[in-house]
Structure formats: C-alpha cells, structure tokens
C-alpha cells in the first residue's frame, strides 16, 4: 500500500498484486487541469484520462497534466496489460462554444506534456511506450474529425537528474526527436 499526502494510489494487503486502483487522473473538477501527487504507482490495466482543449496551450491550462513530485512507478505494469491513456477533446454542443482540440490539424506538429515526474521506475529493458496505449476514441480536431492514435506517440523526456516527463507528440515530430536527440528522448 502507498499512502501519500495527497492521494492513495496502489494496492492493499487484501488485494492480489494484479488488482490495482485504476481511476487516477482524469476529468477536471471546476476547470482544474493540473493534478498533483506525491507518489504514484500504476499497475496492469490502469486508466488515465486527459482532456485536450487547445493544441498551442500550456499544460494545466489548455490540457490536463499529472505532476508526480517523487516517483512514478510503472514497474508492475506488463506489456500485455498496459496503462491506457484515454484522450478526449471538447464534446460537441458544449457550453464553451468550441469543439474538438482547438488549433489541431492533421499535419501539424504538437507536443503535450501530460505527466511530469521526479523519478521514474521501470523494469529493466522496458520503455514507457511499451507500457502505455493511447485511446483516442473521444478525441476530435477543431473541425470535428476524429484524431487517430496512429497520428500520435508517447515520448519519455529526460530532465535534470532523475526527473523527466511523458509527452504526447505528433508522430512526425516524435520520430525526428528520437532520431536527432536520443540522449534526451526515448519511446
């Protein structure tokens, strides 16, 4: 069991190691887009929800971001039962007038920092992208056209020391970053 100052995330003694809490992150409450935790442990089949409002905006304002001040632990996640990253945009007919992700176009290059962490714990030989799957069923561009998950990818970005972030990027930008900056970016 992990108990932090902000939230409880993890397993209890009464649960087996494969049964985890899966409702971390997600729908903003009262326009709060930044969710902060001291530590976070994710297990098999966990689900994280992120709402994207603007392609050119800042984390915590134009789209949801999770900040883990200490360790983001993915060591119990397997490749077969990945963490699902559910992305959604403004729904049609919402009270704010816009639909989809404002400013998002199919051939543009975008970068969304969706998770920031103080340290990352993975099993040996495993990449972040091996443990997370994108779900874009509720993601639309500003014209109301569905955004396919094949247009996006996840990157692990190394920061100073042990810190870093997980970014959702357009595939063309992500492939270039991986090729030209392998010491900073990994999948």
N, C-alpha and C positions, 0 to 999 in steps of 0.2 A: 504494500500500500504506500502511496506517496501522498503526503499532505503538505500543501504549501500555504503561504499566507493568503493567497488569492483564490485558489481553487483546489479541488481534489480531482486528480486525474490518475487513473491506474486501476489496479486490481485489488480486491480484498482477499483476506485469507480464506473466505468461504467460496471463492470462485477458483476455477481451474485457470491455468496460465493462458489458455486460449480465449477466455471470456473477459472482455475488456469493456470499459465505458467508451462509447463511440460518439458522443454528442458534443465534442469540443468545437469551439469556434462558431461562426455562422451568423445568422440573421442579426442585423444590428438592432439594438434597442435604443430608441429615441435618437436616431442618427449617429450613434456611437459606432465608429468603424474600426477603432483600434482596440483589440482585446489583448490584455497584458497578463502574463502568468509568470510565476517564479520558476517553475519547472514543468515539464510536460513529457509524459510517457504515452506513446501511441502503440497500439497493438494491431493484430490482424483484423482486417475489415473495418478499421476506424473510418469515420467520415468527417471531413472538414468542409464547411460551407463558406463560400466567399461571394460577395456581391460586387460586381464591377459596374461603376456608373460612368466614368469618363476615361478615355484612353490616354489623355495627356495630363491627368491629375496626379496628386500626391497621395502616398499611402496614408491610410487613416482618414482621408477626406473624400477622395474620388473612388476609393475601393477599400475593401476590408483588409486588414493586416493583423497577424497574430505576432505578438512580441513575447519571446520566452527569454527572460533575463538570465537564466542559468542554462540548464541542459535540456535540449530537445533530444529525447531518447527514442530512436527507431530500431533499436537492437532486437526487439521481439517481433518485428514485422517480417513476414516472409514474402517472397516473390509471388507466391500463389494466392495470397490473401492480402492484397495491397491496401494502403490507405487511399481512400477515394477522395479526390479534391473535386467537390461539386461547385461549379461556377454558374452564376446566374446574373442576368442583367435586369434592368428595369422592366417590369412587366408592362404589357400593353394596357392602355387605359388607366395608368397610374395618375395620382393627383399632381405629380410634379411636371407633367406635360411631355417629357421625353420618353422615348422607348429605346430599348437596347443600350449598348455601350456607346455613349456619345463620342464622336471623333474616331471610331474604329472602322477601318476599311480593309477589305480582304488582302490587299497587297502592301499595307503599311507595316512599319516595324515598331513594335511595342514592347515595353518592359514593365511588369508589375511586381514589386517586392511584396509577396504575400505572407512570408514568415521571416522574422529576424530571430536569431538565437545567439546566446552567449557561448554555447558549446554544442557540438553535435555528436551523438553516439550512434554508430552504425556497427553492424557485424563486419568482420574482415572480408574484403573483396566485393562489397556491395556498394552500389551507387544510390543516391537519393531517387533518381528516376526509375530504378529497378523496383522501388518500394511504394511508389505513388502512381495512381492512374487518374487521368483527367476525365471528368464527366461534364460535358458541355451541352447537355440536353436542354437546359434552360438559358442558354447564352445566345444572344442575338446582337447584330450590329445595329447602328443607328437607323438603318432602313428597314429593320425587322427581319433581316435574313439571318438564318441560323449560322453560328460560327462553329465550324467543325473542329474537333480536338486535334485533327491532323495539322491544323494551321499553327498550333501552339506546342510548346515544350516546357519542361521544368529544368532549371539550372540551379546547381549549388554554387554559391559565390563565396569564396573565402574572404574573410575580413582580416582584421588585426588579431594576432594570437589565435585563439580558438573560436572567435566569433565569426559570424557569417550570416547569410540569408539564403532563402529559397525564392527564386524568381520565376514567374510565369512570363515567357517571352514568345514573340512570334518566331516561328521555326526558322525563317531565313536569317534573322538576327542571331538566334541561338547557335546555329551551325557555324556562323562566322566567328562568334565569340569563342566557341570551343576550339576552333582551328587556330586562331591567332593568339589566344590568351589562355593556353592550357594550365598555366600555373595559378590562375585565378578562378576560372570557370570549369566545372565538371558537370556531367549529367547525373 
